[in-house]
Amino acid sequence: MPSNENTEYNGKRSHGRINDRTELTIPVRNLIGIVSAVAIFVWAYFTVGERLNFLEHQTKIIDLEMKMNSEFRVKWPRGELGALPDDAEQNIRLDFLEEKVKELEKKD
């Protein structure tokens, strides 16, 4: 009849002690399952971390673009950022027409 006592290689009793000679038996399917689960968790962890980094980077880029757009929106109508060539030509024509109107008013 087998004994329920744990014994080490030298014949002494071992009550749950772990050392360099401790043996562990586990079915291969359980070992494969554990390794697969750990691999999936590691992959998921790094995927989530990468996604968070990407989203933080995108948020910073959007904030920068929004600030630049706000600056453009305020400064463009004031003429602080320049003018389109068509606007310059239009302004020259308007100035010319204003002068003509003034000349016509003076003649009357």
Number of C-alpha atoms within 10 A of each C-alpha: 3 4 6 6 10 12 12 14 9 6 8 10 12 13 10 8 9 9 8 5 8 11 8 5 6 8 7 9 9 10 12 11 11 12 12 12 12 12 12 11 12 11 12 12 11 11 12 11 12 12 11 12 12 11 12 12 12 12 12 11 11 12 12 12 12 12 11 11 12 11 12 14 11 12 13 12 11 11 10 10 12 12 12 10 9 9 11 12 11 12 12 12 12 12 12 11 12 12 12 12 12 10 11 10 9 8 7 5
